[in-house]
Amino acid sequence: MLDNLNIPSCTTGQVRGLVEVPVAGSDVQGIVDPQDCASTATNPANDVDALKAGYATITELPIPTQ
C-alpha cells in the first residue's frame, strides 16, 4: 500500500485537521468544488468529502502489480 496525503487550499479558515478516510473511487462528484475550511461538517465519508470540508486527508492506495 501507498499512503496518499492531500491538503486543502484554504482561502478562509484553517485546515481542520488530518483524517484517515477511504478513497472516493469513481464517485468523485464535486472533486473540483471549492474547499470550505470554515465548514462544520463532520465524519466525511471519503477523501473528496473530507477535502471539501477543509480536512487534510490520508488514504491508502493499492500499488498495482504487473
PDB file of N, CA, C, O and CB in Angstrom:
ATOM      1  N   MET A   1       0.833  -1.188   0.000  1.00  0.00           N
ATOM      2  CA  MET A   1       0.000   0.000   0.000  1.00  0.00           C
ATOM      3  C   MET A   1       0.880   1.255   0.000  1.00  0.00           C
ATOM      4  O   MET A   1       2.031   1.245   0.438  1.00  0.00           O
ATOM      5  CB  MET A   1      -0.949  -0.004   1.219  1.00  0.00           C
ATOM      6  N   LEU A   2       0.297   2.303  -0.499  1.00  0.00           N
ATOM      7  CA  LEU A   2       0.967   3.594  -0.583  1.00  0.00           C
ATOM      8  C   LEU A   2       0.102   4.616   0.126  1.00  0.00           C
ATOM      9  O   LEU A   2      -1.094   4.708  -0.152  1.00  0.00           O
ATOM     10  CB  LEU A   2       1.231   4.009  -2.064  1.00  0.00           C
ATOM     11  N   ASP A   3       0.683   5.392   1.043  1.00  0.00           N
ATOM     12  CA  ASP A   3      -0.072   6.447   1.715  1.00  0.00           C
ATOM     13  C   ASP A   3      -0.140   7.678   0.823  1.00  0.00           C
ATOM     14  O   ASP A   3       0.865   8.101   0.252  1.00  0.00           O
ATOM     15  CB  ASP A   3       0.566   6.799   3.080  1.00  0.00           C
ATOM     16  N   ASN A   4      -1.340   8.248   0.709  1.00  0.00           N
ATOM     17  CA  ASN A   4      -1.579   9.428  -0.108  1.00  0.00           C
ATOM     18  C   ASN A   4      -2.064  10.553   0.803  1.00  0.00           C
ATOM     19  O   ASN A   4      -3.070  10.392   1.494  1.00  0.00           O
ATOM     20  CB  ASN A   4      -2.613   9.132  -1.242  1.00  0.00           C
ATOM     21  N   LEU A   5      -1.371  11.679   0.814  1.00  0.00           N
ATOM     22  CA  LEU A   5      -1.722  12.826   1.650  1.00  0.00           C
ATOM     23  C   LEU A   5      -2.202  13.966   0.769  1.00  0.00           C
ATOM     24  O   LEU A   5      -1.525  14.337  -0.190  1.00  0.00           O
ATOM     25  CB  LEU A   5      -0.517  13.276   2.513  1.00  0.00           C
ATOM     26  N   ASN A   6      -3.363  14.524   1.083  1.00  0.00           N
ATOM     27  CA  ASN A   6      -3.903  15.693   0.377  1.00  0.00           C
ATOM     28  C   ASN A   6      -4.219  16.771   1.400  1.00  0.00           C
ATOM     29  O   ASN A   6      -4.744  16.485   2.476  1.00  0.00           O
ATOM     30  CB  ASN A   6      -5.179  15.323  -0.454  1.00  0.00           C
ATOM     31  N   ILE A   7      -3.899  18.002   1.060  1.00  0.00           N
ATOM     32  CA  ILE A   7      -4.127  19.129   1.962  1.00  0.00           C
ATOM     33  C   ILE A   7      -4.935  20.180   1.211  1.00  0.00           C
ATOM     34  O   ILE A   7      -4.564  20.572   0.105  1.00  0.00           O
ATOM     35  CB  ILE A   7      -2.773  19.726   2.489  1.00  0.00           C
ATOM     36  N   PRO A   8      -6.047  20.644   1.807  1.00  0.00           N
ATOM     37  CA  PRO A   8      -6.875  21.629   1.102  1.00  0.00           C
ATOM     38  C   PRO A   8      -6.200  22.992   1.016  1.00  0.00           C
ATOM     39  O   PRO A   8      -5.346  23.336   1.833  1.00  0.00           O
ATOM     40  CB  PRO A   8      -8.220  21.769   1.793  1.00  0.00           C
ATOM     41  N   SER A   9      -6.602  23.752   0.016  1.00  0.00           N
ATOM     42  CA  SER A   9      -6.165  25.142  -0.127  1.00  0.00           C
ATOM     43  C   SER A   9      -7.236  26.013   0.515  1.00  0.00           C
ATOM     44  O   SER A   9      -8.328  26.158  -0.034  1.00  0.00           O
ATOM     45  CB  SER A   9      -5.930  25.535  -1.645  1.00  0.00           C
ATOM     46  N   CYS A  10      -6.939  26.582   1.649  1.00  0.00           N
ATOM     47  CA  CYS A  10      -7.937  27.356   2.396  1.00  0.00           C
ATOM     48  C   CYS A  10      -7.826  28.837   2.054  1.00  0.00           C
ATOM     49  O   CYS A  10      -6.803  29.470   2.313  1.00  0.00           O
ATOM     50  CB  CYS A  10      -7.765  27.145   3.916  1.00  0.00           C
ATOM     51  N   THR A  11      -8.891  29.380   1.470  1.00  0.00           N
ATOM     52  CA  THR A  11      -8.910  30.823   1.237  1.00  0.00           C
ATOM     53  C   THR A  11      -9.472  31.534   2.465  1.00  0.00           C
ATOM     54  O   THR A  11      -9.174  32.706   2.696  1.00  0.00           O
ATOM     55  CB  THR A  11      -9.745  31.168  -0.024  1.00  0.00           C
ATOM     56  N   THR A  12     -10.286  30.827   3.252  1.00  0.00           N
ATOM     57  CA  THR A  12     -10.759  31.322   4.543  1.00  0.00           C
ATOM     58  C   THR A  12     -10.682  30.176   5.536  1.00  0.00           C
ATOM     59  O   THR A  12     -10.703  29.011   5.139  1.00  0.00           O
ATOM     60  CB  THR A  12     -12.218  31.890   4.446  1.00  0.00           C
ATOM     61  N   GLY A  13     -10.594  30.484   6.801  1.00  0.00           N
ATOM     62  CA  GLY A  13     -10.487  29.447   7.815  1.00  0.00           C
ATOM     63  C   GLY A  13      -9.119  28.789   7.788  1.00  0.00           C
ATOM     64  O   GLY A  13      -8.184  29.289   7.163  1.00  0.00           O
ATOM     65  N   GLN A  14      -9.018  27.657   8.476  1.00  0.00           N
ATOM     66  CA  GLN A  14      -7.763  26.913   8.547  1.00  0.00           C
ATOM     67  C   GLN A  14      -8.046  25.442   8.303  1.00  0.00           C
ATOM     68  O   GLN A  14      -9.179  24.985   8.453  1.00  0.00           O
ATOM     69  CB  GLN A  14      -7.062  27.120   9.917  1.00  0.00           C
ATOM     70  N   VAL A  15      -7.007  24.701   7.927  1.00  0.00           N
ATOM     71  CA  VAL A  15      -7.146  23.263   7.772  1.00  0.00           C
ATOM     72  C   VAL A  15      -7.672  22.706   9.093  1.00  0.00           C
ATOM     73  O   VAL A  15      -7.157  23.039  10.161  1.00  0.00           O
ATOM     74  CB  VAL A  15      -5.783  22.593   7.364  1.00  0.00           C
ATOM     75  N   ARG A  16      -8.686  21.866   9.019  1.00  0.00           N
ATOM     76  CA  ARG A  16      -9.415  21.419  10.198  1.00  0.00           C
ATOM     77  C   ARG A  16      -8.821  20.192  10.870  1.00  0.00           C
ATOM     78  O   ARG A  16      -9.408  19.661  11.813  1.00  0.00           O
ATOM     79  CB  ARG A  16     -10.818  21.135   9.827  1.00  0.00           C
ATOM     80  N   GLY A  17      -7.693  19.745  10.411  1.00  0.00           N
ATOM     81  CA  GLY A  17      -7.059  18.572  10.991  1.00  0.00           C
ATOM     82  C   GLY A  17      -6.855  17.502   9.937  1.00  0.00           C
ATOM     83  O   GLY A  17      -7.194  17.685   8.768  1.00  0.00           O
ATOM     84  N   LEU A  18      -6.299  16.388  10.368  1.00  0.00           N
ATOM     85  CA  LEU A  18      -5.998  15.271   9.477  1.00  0.00           C
ATOM     86  C   LEU A  18      -6.967  14.132   9.759  1.00  0.00           C
ATOM     87  O   LEU A  18      -7.152  13.750  10.915  1.00  0.00           O
ATOM     88  CB  LEU A  18      -4.527  14.799   9.648  1.00  0.00           C
ATOM     89  N   VAL A  19      -7.592  13.581   8.712  1.00  0.00           N
ATOM     90  CA  VAL A  19      -8.478  12.426   8.863  1.00  0.00           C
ATOM     91  C   VAL A  19      -8.007  11.314   7.938  1.00  0.00           C
ATOM     92  O   VAL A  19      -7.550  11.559   6.821  1.00  0.00           O
ATOM     93  CB  VAL A  19      -9.956  12.808   8.557  1.00  0.00           C
ATOM     94  N   GLU A  20      -8.130  10.082   8.431  1.00  0.00           N
ATOM     95  CA  GLU A  20      -7.848   8.920   7.602  1.00  0.00           C
ATOM     96  C   GLU A  20      -9.174   8.422   7.061  1.00  0.00           C
ATOM     97  O   GLU A  20     -10.044   7.992   7.818  1.00  0.00           O
ATOM     98  CB  GLU A  20      -7.098   7.801   8.403  1.00  0.00           C
ATOM     99  N   VAL A  21      -9.321   8.483   5.751  1.00  0.00           N
ATOM    100  CA  VAL A  21     -10.584   8.139   5.094  1.00  0.00           C
ATOM    101  C   VAL A  21     -10.302   7.290   3.860  1.00  0.00           C
ATOM    102  O   VAL A  21      -9.182   7.296   3.349  1.00  0.00           O
ATOM    103  CB  VAL A  21     -11.377   9.420   4.707  1.00  0.00           C
ATOM    104  N   PRO A  22     -11.304   6.562   3.378  1.00  0.00           N
ATOM    105  CA  PRO A  22     -11.107   5.793   2.156  1.00  0.00           C
ATOM    106  C   PRO A  22     -11.113   6.690   0.917  1.00  0.00           C
ATOM    107  O   PRO A  22     -11.596   7.822   0.953  1.00  0.00           O
ATOM    108  CB  PRO A  22     -12.186   4.725   2.032  1.00  0.00           C
ATOM    109  N   VAL A  23     -10.575   6.168  -0.160  1.00  0.00           N
ATOM    110  CA  VAL A  23     -10.582   6.866  -1.446  1.00  0.00           C
ATOM    111  C   VAL A  23     -12.012   6.891  -1.978  1.00  0.00           C
ATOM    112  O   VAL A  23     -12.750   5.918  -1.823  1.00  0.00           O
ATOM    113  CB  VAL A  23      -9.615   6.180  -2.471  1.00  0.00           C
ATOM    114  N   ALA A  24     -12.401   7.990  -2.599  1.00  0.00           N
ATOM    115  CA  ALA A  24     -13.748   8.125  -3.145  1.00  0.00           C
ATOM    116  C   ALA A  24     -13.986   7.157  -4.302  1.00  0.00           C
ATOM    117  O   ALA A  24     -15.135   6.877  -4.644  1.00  0.00           O
ATOM    118  CB  ALA A  24     -13.985   9.558  -3.609  1.00  0.00           C
ATOM    119  N   GLY A  25     -12.940   6.654  -4.894  1.00  0.00           N
ATOM    120  CA  GLY A  25     -13.108   5.742  -6.028  1.00  0.00           C
ATOM    121  C   GLY A  25     -13.600   6.494  -7.242  1.00  0.00           C
ATOM    122  O   GLY A  25     -13.130   7.594  -7.534  1.00  0.00           O
ATOM    123  N   SER A  26     -14.543   5.905  -7.948  1.00  0.00           N
ATOM    124  CA  SER A  26     -15.042   6.545  -9.160  1.00  0.00           C
ATOM    125  C   SER A  26     -16.119   7.582  -8.852  1.00  0.00           C
ATOM    126  O   SER A  26     -16.536   8.311  -9.752  1.00  0.00           O
ATOM    127  CB  SER A  26     -15.590   5.498 -10.115  1.00  0.00           C
ATOM    128  N   ASP A  27     -16.575   7.667  -7.613  1.00  0.00           N
ATOM    129  CA  ASP A  27     -17.594   8.636  -7.210  1.00  0.00           C
ATOM    130  C   ASP A  27     -16.914   9.941  -6.797  1.00  0.00           C
ATOM    131  O   ASP A  27     -16.815  10.246  -5.609  1.00  0.00           O
ATOM    132  CB  ASP A  27     -18.467   8.076  -6.045  1.00  0.00           C
ATOM    133  N   VAL A  28     -16.453  10.699  -7.772  1.00  0.00           N
ATOM    134  CA  VAL A  28     -15.685  11.910  -7.493  1.00  0.00           C
ATOM    135  C   VAL A  28     -16.475  13.173  -7.809  1.00  0.00           C
ATOM    136  O   VAL A  28     -15.895  14.221  -8.092  1.00  0.00           O
ATOM    137  CB  VAL A  28     -14.393  11.902  -8.287  1.00  0.00           C
ATOM    138  N   GLN A  29     -17.779  13.072  -7.760  1.00  0.00           N
ATOM    139  CA  GLN A  29     -18.609  14.250  -7.996  1.00  0.00           C
ATOM    140  C   GLN A  29     -18.231  15.330  -6.987  1.00  0.00           C
ATOM    141  O   GLN A  29     -18.175  15.074  -5.785  1.00  0.00           O
ATOM    142  CB  GLN A  29     -20.124  13.900  -7.893  1.00  0.00           C
ATOM    143  N   GLY A  30     -17.976  16.524  -7.479  1.00  0.00           N
ATOM    144  CA  GLY A  30     -17.623  17.640  -6.609  1.00  0.00           C
ATOM    145  C   GLY A  30     -16.140  17.772  -6.343  1.00  0.00           C
ATOM    146  O   GLY A  30     -15.732  18.592  -5.520  1.00  0.00           O
ATOM    147  N   ILE A  31     -15.318  16.975  -7.026  1.00  0.00           N
ATOM    148  CA  ILE A  31     -13.882  16.994  -6.749  1.00  0.00           C
ATOM    149  C   ILE A  31     -13.251  18.365  -7.012  1.00  0.00           C
ATOM    150  O   ILE A  31     -12.242  18.705  -6.394  1.00  0.00           O
ATOM    151  CB  ILE A  31     -13.183  15.941  -7.592  1.00  0.00           C
ATOM    152  N   VAL A  32     -13.829  19.151  -7.917  1.00  0.00           N
ATOM    153  CA  VAL A  32     -13.265  20.471  -8.215  1.00  0.00           C
ATOM    154  C   VAL A  32     -14.008  21.595  -7.494  1.00  0.00           C
ATOM    155  O   VAL A  32     -13.731  22.772  -7.729  1.00  0.00           O
ATOM    156  CB  VAL A  32     -13.292  20.720  -9.715  1.00  0.00           C
ATOM    157  N   ASP A  33     -14.956  21.236  -6.613  1.00  0.00           N
ATOM    158  CA  ASP A  33     -15.654  22.254  -5.825  1.00  0.00           C
ATOM    159  C   ASP A  33     -14.660  22.961  -4.902  1.00  0.00           C
ATOM    160  O   ASP A  33     -13.641  22.378  -4.532  1.00  0.00           O
ATOM    161  CB  ASP A  33     -16.811  21.619  -4.999  1.00  0.00           C
ATOM    162  N   PRO A  34     -14.945  24.205  -4.529  1.00  0.00           N
ATOM    163  CA  PRO A  34     -14.066  24.899  -3.588  1.00  0.00           C
ATOM    164  C   PRO A  34     -14.029  24.178  -2.241  1.00  0.00           C
ATOM    165  O   PRO A  34     -14.990  23.518  -1.846  1.00  0.00           O
ATOM    166  CB  PRO A  34     -14.527  26.353  -3.398  1.00  0.00           C
ATOM    167  N   GLN A  35     -12.917  24.316  -1.556  1.00  0.00           N
ATOM    168  CA  GLN A  35     -12.768  23.713  -0.235  1.00  0.00           C
ATOM    169  C   GLN A  35     -13.188  24.732   0.822  1.00  0.00           C
ATOM    170  O   GLN A  35     -12.796  25.898   0.766  1.00  0.00           O
ATOM    171  CB  GLN A  35     -11.301  23.236   0.003  1.00  0.00           C
ATOM    172  N   ASP A  36     -13.981  24.283   1.776  1.00  0.00           N
ATOM    173  CA  ASP A  36     -14.534  25.162   2.810  1.00  0.00           C
ATOM    174  C   ASP A  36     -13.888  24.846   4.154  1.00  0.00           C
ATOM    175  O   ASP A  36     -14.376  23.993   4.896  1.00  0.00           O
ATOM    176  CB  ASP A  36     -16.074  25.010   2.900  1.00  0.00           C
ATOM    177  N   CYS A  37     -12.802  25.526   4.462  1.00  0.00           N
ATOM    178  CA  CYS A  37     -12.075  25.268   5.703  1.00  0.00           C
ATOM    179  C   CYS A  37     -12.765  25.883   6.921  1.00  0.00           C
ATOM    180  O   CYS A  37     -12.280  25.738   8.043  1.00  0.00           O
ATOM    181  CB  CYS A  37     -10.662  25.804   5.593  1.00  0.00           C
ATOM    182  N   ALA A  38     -13.873  26.556   6.714  1.00  0.00           N
ATOM    183  CA  ALA A  38     -14.678  27.074   7.819  1.00  0.00           C
ATOM    184  C   ALA A  38     -15.921  26.194   8.015  1.00  0.00           C
ATOM    185  O   ALA A  38     -16.814  26.548   8.784  1.00  0.00           O
ATOM    186  CB  ALA A  38     -15.090  28.552   7.553  1.00  0.00           C
ATOM    187  N   SER A  39     -15.979  25.072   7.335  1.00  0.00           N
ATOM    188  CA  SER A  39     -17.111  24.151   7.416  1.00  0.00           C
ATOM    189  C   SER A  39     -17.266  23.600   8.835  1.00  0.00           C
ATOM    190  O   SER A  39     -16.313  23.575   9.614  1.00  0.00           O
ATOM    191  CB  SER A  39     -16.934  22.997   6.414  1.00  0.00           C
ATOM    192  N   THR A  40     -18.470  23.165   9.152  1.00  0.00           N
ATOM    193  CA  THR A  40     -18.700  22.478  10.422  1.00  0.00           C
ATOM    194  C   THR A  40     -19.070  21.018  10.183  1.00  0.00           C
ATOM    195  O   THR A  40     -19.467  20.320  11.116  1.00  0.00           O
ATOM    196  CB  THR A  40     -19.808  23.182  11.226  1.00  0.00           C
ATOM    197  N   ALA A  41     -18.943  20.549   8.943  1.00  0.00           N
ATOM    198  CA  ALA A  41     -19.249  19.158   8.613  1.00  0.00           C
ATOM    199  C   ALA A  41     -18.319  18.220   9.381  1.00  0.00           C
ATOM    200  O   ALA A  41     -17.148  18.530   9.603  1.00  0.00           O
ATOM    201  CB  ALA A  41     -19.124  18.917   7.088  1.00  0.00           C
ATOM    202  N   THR A  42     -18.860  17.070   9.781  1.00  0.00           N
ATOM    203  CA  THR A  42     -18.065  16.075  10.499  1.00  0.00           C
ATOM    204  C   THR A  42     -18.234  14.714   9.847  1.00  0.00           C
ATOM    205  O   THR A  42     -19.156  14.503   9.059  1.00  0.00           O
ATOM    206  CB  THR A  42     -18.470  16.014  11.988  1.00  0.00           C
ATOM    207  N   ASN A  43     -17.352  13.806  10.173  1.00  0.00           N
ATOM    208  CA  ASN A  43     -17.395  12.420   9.694  1.00  0.00           C
ATOM    209  C   ASN A  43     -17.507  12.287   8.176  1.00  0.00           C
ATOM    210  O   ASN A  43     -18.459  11.684   7.680  1.00  0.00           O
ATOM    211  CB  ASN A  43     -18.547  11.712  10.329  1.00  0.00           C
ATOM    212  N   PRO A  44     -16.551  12.841   7.435  1.00  0.00           N
ATOM    213  CA  PRO A  44     -16.609  12.713   5.977  1.00  0.00           C
ATOM    214  C   PRO A  44     -16.507  11.250   5.559  1.00  0.00           C
ATOM    215  O   PRO A  44     -15.801  10.462   6.188  1.00  0.00           O
ATOM    216  CB  PRO A  44     -15.486  13.534   5.316  1.00  0.00           C
ATOM    217  N   ALA A  45     -17.209  10.903   4.507  1.00  0.00           N
ATOM    218  CA  ALA A  45     -17.273   9.518   4.044  1.00  0.00           C
ATOM    219  C   ALA A  45     -16.037   9.090   3.260  1.00  0.00           C
ATOM    220  O   ALA A  45     -15.685   7.910   3.246  1.00  0.00           O
ATOM    221  CB  ALA A  45     -18.495   9.325   3.191  1.00  0.00           C
ATOM    222  N   ASN A  46     -15.369  10.058   2.599  1.00  0.00           N
ATOM    223  CA  ASN A  46     -14.228   9.709   1.760  1.00  0.00           C
ATOM    224  C   ASN A  46     -13.313  10.916   1.596  1.00  0.00           C
ATOM    225  O   ASN A  46     -13.571  11.983   2.153  1.00  0.00           O
ATOM    226  CB  ASN A  46     -14.698   9.197   0.383  1.00  0.00           C
ATOM    227  N   ASP A  47     -12.248  10.740   0.831  1.00  0.00           N
ATOM    228  CA  ASP A  47     -11.255  11.802   0.695  1.00  0.00           C
ATOM    229  C   ASP A  47     -11.795  13.058   0.015  1.00  0.00           C
ATOM    230  O   ASP A  47     -11.410  14.168   0.381  1.00  0.00           O
ATOM    231  CB  ASP A  47     -10.077  11.289  -0.076  1.00  0.00           C
ATOM    232  N   VAL A  48     -12.668  12.902  -0.955  1.00  0.00           N
ATOM    233  CA  VAL A  48     -13.222  14.070  -1.641  1.00  0.00           C
ATOM    234  C   VAL A  48     -14.103  14.872  -0.681  1.00  0.00           C
ATOM    235  O   VAL A  48     -13.977  16.094  -0.600  1.00  0.00           O
ATOM    236  CB  VAL A  48     -14.034  13.639  -2.890  1.00  0.00           C
ATOM    237  N   ASP A  49     -14.988  14.194   0.040  1.00  0.00           N
ATOM    238  CA  ASP A  49     -15.849  14.890   1.003  1.00  0.00           C
ATOM    239  C   ASP A  49     -15.017  15.577   2.083  1.00  0.00           C
ATOM    240  O   ASP A  49     -15.327  16.699   2.485  1.00  0.00           O
ATOM    241  CB  ASP A  49     -16.840  13.905   1.649  1.00  0.00           C
ATOM    242  N   ALA A  50     -13.975  14.918   2.549  1.00  0.00           N
ATOM    243  CA  ALA A  50     -13.129  15.491   3.595  1.00  0.00           C
ATOM    244  C   ALA A  50     -12.399  16.742   3.107  1.00  0.00           C
ATOM    245  O   ALA A  50     -12.346  17.743   3.821  1.00  0.00           O
ATOM    246  CB  ALA A  50     -12.119  14.455   4.081  1.00  0.00           C
ATOM    247  N   LEU A  51     -11.842  16.695   1.909  1.00  0.00           N
ATOM    248  CA  LEU A  51     -11.151  17.869   1.362  1.00  0.00           C
ATOM    249  C   LEU A  51     -12.113  19.036   1.191  1.00  0.00           C
ATOM    250  O   LEU A  51     -11.778  20.177   1.510  1.00  0.00           O
ATOM    251  CB  LEU A  51     -10.494  17.530   0.015  1.00  0.00           C
ATOM    252  N   LYS A  52     -13.313  18.745   0.686  1.00  0.00           N
ATOM    253  CA  LYS A  52     -14.310  19.805   0.503  1.00  0.00           C
ATOM    254  C   LYS A  52     -14.695  20.435   1.842  1.00  0.00           C
ATOM    255  O   LYS A  52     -15.062  21.609   1.889  1.00  0.00           O
ATOM    256  CB  LYS A  52     -15.562  19.248  -0.196  1.00  0.00           C
ATOM    257  N   ALA A  53     -14.615  19.657   2.940  1.00  0.00           N
ATOM    258  CA  ALA A  53     -14.970  20.167   4.265  1.00  0.00           C
ATOM    259  C   ALA A  53     -13.762  20.740   5.005  1.00  0.00           C
ATOM    260  O   ALA A  53     -13.868  21.069   6.187  1.00  0.00           O
ATOM    261  CB  ALA A  53     -15.602  19.060   5.095  1.00  0.00           C
ATOM    262  N   GLY A  54     -12.620  20.863   4.334  1.00  0.00           N
ATOM    263  CA  GLY A  54     -11.470  21.529   4.924  1.00  0.00           C
ATOM    264  C   GLY A  54     -10.498  20.657   5.684  1.00  0.00           C
ATOM    265  O   GLY A  54      -9.611  21.171   6.366  1.00  0.00           O
ATOM    266  N   TYR A  55     -10.644  19.345   5.582  1.00  0.00           N
ATOM    267  CA  TYR A  55      -9.720  18.424   6.257  1.00  0.00           C
ATOM    268  C   TYR A  55      -8.560  18.044   5.347  1.00  0.00           C
ATOM    269  O   TYR A  55      -8.735  17.910   4.136  1.00  0.00           O
ATOM    270  CB  TYR A  55     -10.459  17.160   6.716  1.00  0.00           C
ATOM    271  N   ALA A  56      -7.381  17.871   5.927  1.00  0.00           N
ATOM    272  CA  ALA A  56      -6.294  17.190   5.230  1.00  0.00           C
ATOM    273  C   ALA A  56      -6.631  15.707   5.299  1.00  0.00           C
ATOM    274  O   ALA A  56      -7.188  15.243   6.294  1.00  0.00           O
ATOM    275  CB  ALA A  56      -4.866  17.511   5.870  1.00  0.00           C
ATOM    276  N   THR A  57      -6.301  14.965   4.259  1.00  0.00           N
ATOM    277  CA  THR A  57      -6.678  13.553   4.219  1.00  0.00           C
ATOM    278  C   THR A  57      -5.465  12.655   4.015  1.00  0.00           C
ATOM    279  O   THR A  57      -4.500  13.017   3.341  1.00  0.00           O
ATOM    280  CB  THR A  57      -7.694  13.309   3.111  1.00  0.00           C
ATOM    281  N   ILE A  58      -5.544  11.491   4.609  1.00  0.00           N
ATOM    282  CA  ILE A  58      -4.575  10.444   4.318  1.00  0.00           C
ATOM    283  C   ILE A  58      -5.371   9.206   3.930  1.00  0.00           C
ATOM    284  O   ILE A  58      -6.289   8.792   4.638  1.00  0.00           O
ATOM    285  CB  ILE A  58      -3.622  10.165   5.546  1.00  0.00           C
ATOM    286  N   THR A  59      -5.007   8.631   2.806  1.00  0.00           N
ATOM    287  CA  THR A  59      -5.694   7.447   2.291  1.00  0.00           C
ATOM    288  C   THR A  59      -4.649   6.425   1.878  1.00  0.00           C
ATOM    289  O   THR A  59      -3.515   6.773   1.549  1.00  0.00           O
ATOM    290  CB  THR A  59      -6.629   7.805   1.092  1.00  0.00           C
ATOM    291  N   GLU A  60      -5.043   5.173   1.899  1.00  0.00           N
ATOM    292  CA  GLU A  60      -4.177   4.108   1.415  1.00  0.00           C
ATOM    293  C   GLU A  60      -4.541   3.775  -0.025  1.00  0.00           C
ATOM    294  O   GLU A  60      -5.700   3.502  -0.340  1.00  0.00           O
ATOM    295  CB  GLU A  60      -4.287   2.854   2.312  1.00  0.00           C
ATOM    296  N   LEU A  61      -3.545   3.801  -0.882  1.00  0.00           N
ATOM    297  CA  LEU A  61      -3.755   3.453  -2.280  1.00  0.00           C
ATOM    298  C   LEU A  61      -3.066   2.126  -2.570  1.00  0.00           C
ATOM    299  O   LEU A  61      -1.938   1.907  -2.128  1.00  0.00           O
ATOM    300  CB  LEU A  61      -3.224   4.570  -3.218  1.00  0.00           C
ATOM    301  N   PRO A  62      -3.720   1.251  -3.295  1.00  0.00           N
ATOM    302  CA  PRO A  62      -3.063  -0.004  -3.650  1.00  0.00           C
ATOM    303  C   PRO A  62      -1.964   0.234  -4.677  1.00  0.00           C
ATOM    304  O   PRO A  62      -2.068   1.126  -5.520  1.00  0.00           O
ATOM    305  CB  PRO A  62      -4.085  -1.012  -4.192  1.00  0.00           C
ATOM    306  N   ILE A  63      -0.945  -0.546  -4.598  1.00  0.00           N
ATOM    307  CA  ILE A  63       0.143  -0.480  -5.583  1.00  0.00           C
ATOM    308  C   ILE A  63      -0.129  -1.579  -6.606  1.00  0.00           C
ATOM    309  O   ILE A  63      -0.114  -2.762  -6.266  1.00  0.00           O
ATOM    310  CB  ILE A  63       1.579  -0.653  -4.902  1.00  0.00           C
ATOM    311  N   PRO A  64      -0.376  -1.193  -7.852  1.00  0.00           N
ATOM    312  CA  PRO A  64      -0.673  -2.211  -8.869  1.00  0.00           C
ATOM    313  C   PRO A  64       0.546  -3.117  -9.104  1.00  0.00           C
ATOM    314  O   PRO A  64       1.690  -2.661  -9.088  1.00  0.00           O
ATOM    315  CB  PRO A  64      -1.104  -1.537 -10.199  1.00  0.00           C
ATOM    316  N   THR A  65       0.281  -4.359  -9.313  1.00  0.00           N
ATOM    317  CA  THR A  65       1.352  -5.294  -9.647  1.00  0.00           C
ATOM    318  C   THR A  65       1.199  -5.689 -11.109  1.00  0.00           C
ATOM    319  O   THR A  65       0.095  -5.713 -11.653  1.00  0.00           O
ATOM    320  CB  THR A  65       1.323  -6.552  -8.715  1.00  0.00           C
ATOM    321  N   GLN A  66       2.317  -5.995 -11.721  1.00  0.00           N
ATOM    322  CA  GLN A  66       2.281  -6.356 -13.142  1.00  0.00           C
ATOM    323  C   GLN A  66       2.639  -7.799 -13.335  1.00  0.00           C
ATOM    324  O   GLN A  66       2.662  -8.283 -14.467  1.00  0.00           O
ATOM    325  CB  GLN A  66       3.220  -5.480 -13.950  1.00  0.00           C
TER     326      GLN A  66
END
